[in-house]
Amino acid sequence: MKLFRAGAAILALALIAGCGHNEARSLAMKGPTATTSVSALGFAPDASDGAFPLFQSFAPVSSSPLNGRTLEVSHISDIVLQPREVVLTFDDGPIPGKTHKILRALDEYGVGATFLMVGQMARAYPKIAQDVALHGHTIGTHTDGHANLRTLSADAAIAEIHRGQRSVSAALAPIGRRPAPFFRFPYLADTRSLRERLSGEGVVAIDVDIDSKDYFRDAPSIVRDRTLLSLEKHGRGIVLFHDIQSRTAAMLPDFLQALQERGFKVVRLVPAGRPSGPMLLSDASF
């Protein structure tokens, strides 16, 4: 475990310094439609109440004025946002000291987010990954070691994605939870063939409309204002943050307050439908 955490700490430092290569993608580009209904990942229904959306890894909807609707997603084309609707996403974690601050801010404003976790980080800090699930947020994956998949062969890239899925699944397994079939490409470095292969596995690649650029060495207030300005310009969108960044944790309460004052609503993404029973890691198709 100490070796895992040492490796995760090194990875986190590299991510903090290196995420500036992200290039925002628009959700106007629709991904290919899934050709199968693979459910290797996804939420298990709550044993006490199987009614949607009370999945095990998804809390009941909050009555917060900032909390918006819930979108059931099986394809990228399902993510159609109305004016002044926002989806909050956090990449690269979990990590001590920062992820929990973000969870507290989200709790305070009663909104849900999607965390795209790096497998190596989830292995090093499984309790934090579990806390994210227990706070009712959607968890997807982000490869095992934050590799730039464009630099790998197709088979190596898929293997890296699958390792990340298994790592996050293993981190959540002790509390009976598992990740959603949502994925984000590190550095937003995708290829059409990888998107098609993921779609064939029933995995949705989550794109980005608003890049907060919280990996720049700016003050928290600058990250907040830049993101708000982009949201006002676009009117809606999926926002990219990173829960490994101190400035993101610091600015998030003010950012959420500003969203509420400006009449935005935070939309939650959850998988469409539900599997018939608990997934055994040994049964996963990846």
N, C-alpha and C positions, 0 to 999 in steps of 0.2 A: 504494500500500500504506500509506503514511503517513496518507493521508486516511481509508482504511478503518479503520486502528487508532485514529485520533483519534475517529472516529465511534463505534467500538466502546467506547472508554474512556468517552465521554459516555453511551452506552447503559448500560454496566455501572453507572455511578454512579446513573443513574435507576432501574435495576432493584434495586440494593442498597437504595435509599430507598423504592421503591414496591411491593415485593412483599407488603407487609403487607395488601393487599386480597384476598389469597387466602382462599377459603372452602373448607374441606375437603369433599370429596364422598365418599360411601361407594360401594364397589364392589358393594354389595348391589343397586344400580340397574344392571340389565343394559342394555347398549346394543343397538341394532338389529343384526340379523344381516346380514352382507355379502351383497349380491345378485350380486356378480361376483367373479372371482378375479384382479383386476388385480394385476400384480406389477411395477409401475413402480418400486417400492422393494423393498428386501429384501436378504438376504445372498446372495453368490455362494459356491458350494461350494469348498472348498480343493482346488486342482488335484492335490495329492499324496495326498489322502485325502478322498473325497467323503462319507464316512459321517457322518451327523448325530451330535453337534452340532459337528463340526469345520469350521464355516463360516470363511471368511476373516477375518471380523471378530469371531470368537468363539473364545477359547482353550480348550484341553482342560480338562475338569473338574479342579479341585484336590482334593487329599486332606486339606485343612484340616478340622478338626473343626467349624468354623463354616459350611463350605460345604454347602449343601443341594442339593436336586434342581433340575433344569432343566425349565421349563415351556415347551412349544411353544404359541405363541399366534397364532391367526388371528382370533379374536373376543374381545370383552371377557369373555364368559361362560367362556372358557377359563381365566381367572385365578381359580382356586379354591384358596385357601390352607388348609392344615391348621393346627391349633393350634401356636403358637410358630414359625410360618414368617413370614419377613420378606422383602420386596422393597425394595431400596435404589434410589432414583431421585434424580438430580441435574439440576436445571433451570438454564437461563440462560447457561451457559458456551459454549465454553471461555474461560479467562482465564489470563494468565501468573501464576505464583507460587502460585496456589491449586489449580487443577485438578491440577497435578503432585503436590502434597502429598496430595491425596485419592487419586490413583492409587497413591502409595507405601503409604498406609494399607491400601487394598484389597488390594494385593499382599502386604503383610505377613500379612494374615489369610486370604489365598487365596480371596477371594470376588469375585463379579461383580456389577456394577451396571448400571443403565440411565441413560444420559445423554441428556436431551432438550435438544438444542442450538439456540440462536438462530442463524439464518442469518447475520446481520451479524457475530456473534462468530466463527463458523466461517470466514467470509471473511477476517476480520482476523487470525486465529490458526490457519491451517490445519494447521500442524505440531503444535499441541497437540491439535487434533481427531484427527489421524492417530495421535498417541501414545495417545489413549484407545482407539482401535480396536486398535492393536498390543498393548495390554495386555489385550485379550480382552474388552472390555466391549461391551454392546449400545448402539448409538447410534440415537436417534430424533430427531424435530424438534419445534420449539416456536415456529413462525412465523419470519419474517425479521427483524422489528424489535420483537418482544414487544408487538404491538398487542392492545388489548382488542377482541376480535372482535365482541362484542355491540354495539359502537358503529359497526360498519361494515355496509354492505349485504352481502347473502349473497355476491354475486359478488366484491365487494372482499375479503371475508374469505377466500374460497377462493383468490383470487389471492395474498393475503398468505401463506397456508399453503404454496402451491405455490412461491412465491419462497424460502421457508425450506427447503423440500425440495431445490430446485435448488442453493442455496448450500451446504448441508451435503454434498450429493452431490459437488459440485465440489471441496470441501475434501478429501474422502476419495479422489477419483479417482486422484491421483498414486500412491497405494499399492495401487490395485486394489480398494479397499473401497467400500462404500456403506451408507447408513443402512437400518435396519429400517423397516418400514411402521408405526411407532409414533409417536404424536403426543400432546402435552399442550397443552391450552388455556391460554394465559397468563392469570393471575389465576383460573384454573379457570372462566373466563367462557365457557361453552358455550351453544349453543342446540340444540334438538332437530333442526332442519333441517340445521345444520352437521354434527351427528353422523351423520345419515342420509346426507349427501353423502359424508362421509369413509368411512363404512362401505361405500358403493357403490363406492368406489375401492380397497377392500381395506385401508384404513388403520384401525388400532385406536387409539382415544382412551384413553389411560392415565389412570385416575382416581387418587384419593388417599384413603387411610384415615387416615393419621397425618400431620398437618401439624406439622413440627418448629418452625415459626415462627422459623427461624434468621435471618429478616430483621429481627426485633426486635433492639434494641440491648442484648442481654443478654450476660453472660459465657459463654464456651464451656461451662462446667460446667452452667449453667442450661439451655442448649439440650440438652445430653446428658440431664440428669435429667428434663426435661419430656418428651422423646421417649420415654425408657424408661418413664416413668409411664404415658404414653398407650398404649404397647405392652402393658404389663402389664394395663391395663384392657381393651383390645380383644382381647389374646391372639394377634393376628396382624395382618398388613396391609402395604399399600404405603406406604412412608415418603417424604415429600417433603422433600428438602434442596435447597440451591443451591450449586453449586461456585464461585460468585462471592463467597461469604461467607468471610471470614477465620476467623470463629468456628467455622464448620462444619469447615474444614480442621483447625483446632486441636483440636476435641473428638473428631474421628472415631476416632483410635486408641483412646481410652478408651471410646468408645461401642461399638466392635466388641468390645473385651475384655469389656465388661459383657454384651453379647449372648451371647457364648460362655459366660461363667460362668453365665448364667441359662438355658442350654439352648435358645436360639433357633437356627434355621438360616436362612441367607440363600439365597433362591431366585432363580435367574437366569431372566429372560424372554428368549426368542428367538423369531423368527418360525417358524411352522409350515411344514413343507415347504421346498422350495428351488426357485429358478428354474432354468430349463433351461440358462442360459448367462449370461455377463456382460452387464450392462445398459449400453447406450450412452446417454449423457445425451440425445443427440438423439432417442432413441426413446421417452423418457419421456412418459407420457400427460399429465403436468401441464405 
